[in-house]
Amino acid sequence: MFARFLLAAVLVSLVGCSTIKPKELTGADAGQLQGKTLGYSRYSELPDFIAQTPVNVQFGLLGVATAISNGNSMIRDNKIEDPALDMAKQLADELAAAQKMTVAHAAVAVESADLDKVIAAYPQADYILDMRTSGWSSIYYVSDFNNYKVAYSVHARLIDRKAKTVLAEKACSYTPIYEDTNKAPSYRELKQGTGLRSQLSLSVDYCLADVRKIMGLGLPAALAKTP
């Protein structure tokens, strides 16, 4: 019972329902972006990746420690880059194109999501697209211990650097779910990186679309033409 409670608490803290209220970019604020410089954040550290299995979930705190160690090894060994950074780069380019802005690439990594620290890290930008991976994890299907779900969450903000205000904000969480669990990756596939990359890619696509909505962006032309 303790192990189940602990697992639930850990997963909710990572990818559970967010308390962050979505905020859409208003037309008036969008108009102020024209011709300005847009930066995007890059974080120096990622949160722990918790890779739960039917075995380690039985051992309480020791099991969680093992899940964190194994999960971080998956990320490190497969050289998995921060999905939030890839999203930030892509959305910065899209927003810059839509608003005729200039993109200032992130030369400095920020250590904290504190608003003042993010603002201080990118003095060259008028506006900052701040995207941070807030949690990620994997866990087996209750009905199928051989195959796994991968959960991912990201927090996105568009910051007016001079005014020190957040113009748009969205927290996105996504977990690809398969009715046929045999289509989900096995633990071995997660460890090898193929399963991990494929599932994170699905979450990236979902959250890109989610964040585009609050930024007032449509689909990129290449995607819009895809049948």
N, C-alpha and C positions, 0 to 999 in steps of 0.2 A: 504493500500500500504506500509506504514512504517513497519507494522508487518511482511509482506512478505519479505521485504528487510532485515530486522533485522534477521529473521529466516535463510534466505539464507546465510547471512554473518557469522552467528554463525556456521552453519553446514559445510560450506566450510572451516572455520578455524579449524574444528575438523577432518574432514575426507575427505576433498577435495583433488584434485590432488596435490601431493607432489612436492616440488622443489628439493628434494634430489635426486641426480643422482645415480643410482645403480652402485655399484662397486663390481666386482667379485674377489674372492680370487685367486691369481695367483698360478701356480704350484710351482714357486720359493718360494713364501711366505708360501705355504702349507708345503713345505719341511722343513721349519724352525720350524714348530710346534712340530715335532717329539720329544717325550720324555719330553716335557715341561709341566708346570703347567697352567691349564686353570681355570680362575675364571669366575663368572657370576654376573651381577648386580642385586640388589634388591632396589627398590625405596621406600622411606618413605611415599610418598603421591601419590595419583592418581588424574588425572584431573577430573573435574566435569562431571557427567553423565547428559546430557540434555534430559529430557523426555518431548517432545513436544506433545500437544494434540490439537484438533481443537478449544478448548476453550482458552487455554493460549496463543496460537499463535496470538490471536486478540488483546492482551493487551501490545504490545511493550515491553519495558524494564521490566515492572512489570511481564508480562507473561514469559519472559526469566528467571527472578529470581525465579518464581514459578516452572518452568520446571527444573531448576537446583536443587532446594530444593527437589522436588518430586523424581527426578532421583537419587540424592545422597542417599535419604532414601531407594530407591529400592536396591541399592548396599549394604548399611549398614544393612538393616533389613534382607536381604537374605544371608548375610555374603559372598558376592561375592569376591573372591580373585583376585588379579591382574593377568589377563591372560598372560601378558608379562613374569611374573616370572615363570609360569608353562612352557611356551615356552622356556625360557632361560635354565631351568633345563634340559628339554628334549634334546634340541639341544646341550647343553654342553656335555651331556653324549654321544650323537651320534658322535660329533666332537672328543671327547676324545678317543672313541673307534676306530675311523677311523685313528687317528694320534698317537695313543699310548701315550696319554697325561694323566696327573693326574688332577682330578677335585678338585678344592678348593671351598667348598660350601660358599655361601654368608652369612657371620656372621654379616656384617654391612650393614645398609641401607643408600643409598646415597640420598641426597636431590635435587641435580641438575644434569642435563645431560651435564654440562660443562665438556669437555674432561679432563682437569686437575683435576677436583674434582672427577671424576669417577676413574681416575688412582690413585689418592691419597687414595681412599677408600679401595683399594684392593692390598696392598703392597706384599701380599704373592703370587700373580699370575704373571706369565710371560706374559700371554695374557688374555684379558677380553672379554667375550661375553656380550655386553651391549644391553639389550632389554627393551624398555620403551613404555608403553601405551601412545600414543600421543593424543588420542581422542576417545570418544565413545558417542553414543546418540541413541535415538529412536524417530520415527516420524510416524504418520499414513499414510496410502496409500491415495493419493488424490482421488482415485476412491472408497475408502472403509474406512470410518472413524472409523470402529470398529476393524480394524486389523492394525498391526504395523511392521515397518522395524527397525532393530537394526544394526547400523553402528559401525564399530570398526577399529582402525588404530594403528599400532605399528611401531616403528623405531628400527632397528637392526644394530649393529656395532660389528665388531671384531677388537679389539684394541691391538696393540703391546705396552705393557706398558713401556718397556725400551726406545723404539724409540719415544714414544708418537705420534704414527701414526695410522690411520685407515686402516686396510688391506682389509676389505670388509664391504659393507654397503647396506642396502635396507630399504625403507619405504614401508609398505604394508597396504592397506586399503581394506576392504571387507564389503559388505552389502548383506546378503541373500535376494533374490527377488523371489516372488512367482507369477506365472501367475494366479493361483487360490488363491486369497488373503485370502480365508477362511482357508488356510493351515498356514497362518502366525499367530503369537500370538496376542491375544487380550491385551488390557491394563491391564485387571485383571490378565492375565497370566504373564505379565511382573512384576506386583506388587507382585505376589505370588512367583516369582523367577523361575518357571518352563520354561516360555517362554524366559526369559532373559538368562538362562543357556544354553538352546538349541540353541539359535541363536549365542551366543558368542562362543559356541563349534564349530559351523560351520566356524566362522571366524578364530578361532585358527587353525583348520585343514588347511584352505586355506593358512594362512600366514606361517605356519610351512613349507608347501611345497614350498612356494615362497622363503623363506629365505634359505632353504636347497640348492636351485639352486645356489645361489651366494656363498655359503660356500663349494660347490663342493661335497655335500652329496647326496646320493641316498636315496630311501625309506628304513626305517628300515626293517629288514627281516620279522618281523611279519606282517607288512603292505603289503610288496611286495608279500607275499604269499596269500593275501586275494583276492578271485576272484572278 
